[in-house]
């Protein structure tokens, strides 16, 4: 039973490493020298603005 308890922390290390790699990819410059995170943030902001405009219309 001891070896199983030791292996539980290994998955956490692997997940953190994968998360760091994914975050590193999103921080890399993509188009026009801007990072991908800014493109996603702009897309979310545009979608939220459209959502707010649609719910503010009279029925």
PyMOL commands that set and color helices and strands:
alter all, ss='L'
color gray80, all
select helices_A, chain A and resi 2-27+36-55
alter helices_A, ss='H'
color red, helices_A
deselect
rebuild
show_as cartoon
